[in-house]
Amino acid sequence: MIARTTEIMHPRYRPKIQVTLALAAAVIGCGTRSHIVARNPALTLAPTCADAVPVYPDREHVPYDYYEVALINAEGNSVYTGNGDLLKKVRNEAADVGANGVVLDSLGASHATVKVLGAAVGSNDAERKARAIAIWMPSDTARVREACSGR
């Protein structure tokens, strides 16, 4: 065992170890990040599932009266994160706080070539961001129960 450790630390293996560690760090850094701010702390809800959290483009498209539960901000590197990844993160976070819908406030990315190239080499210049309001519609609980029944 000691001989193997000595072999790995041999100078000819160091570049391989460094490349492996750099790739691992890049993959870890590619995920989406989110931040949630409670909008109605007096309202406590049981968690739902992401399948029960539709995304509405604006308030006018919400079919029922609703309460605002939380403000959700999600972001990720534009090179590795698509809009679908951000929406999935937003829906999961909304489900965790008991929401049964999300009103999208904004979704977008910086598109400057320089920023995208900067993100590709590891700087955090090119970001894709989403901002949404998690909502709870009391009249929509039957649909939520059905959507989450097998989970």
PyMOL commands that set and color helices and strands:
alter all, ss='L'
color gray80, all
select helices_A, chain A and resi 2-8+14-29+50-52+59-61+83-96+113-120+138-147
alter helices_A, ss='H'
color red, helices_A
select strands_A, chain A and resi 33-38+55-56+67-77+101-109+127-136
alter strands_A, ss='S'
color yellow, strands_A
deselect
rebuild
show_as cartoon
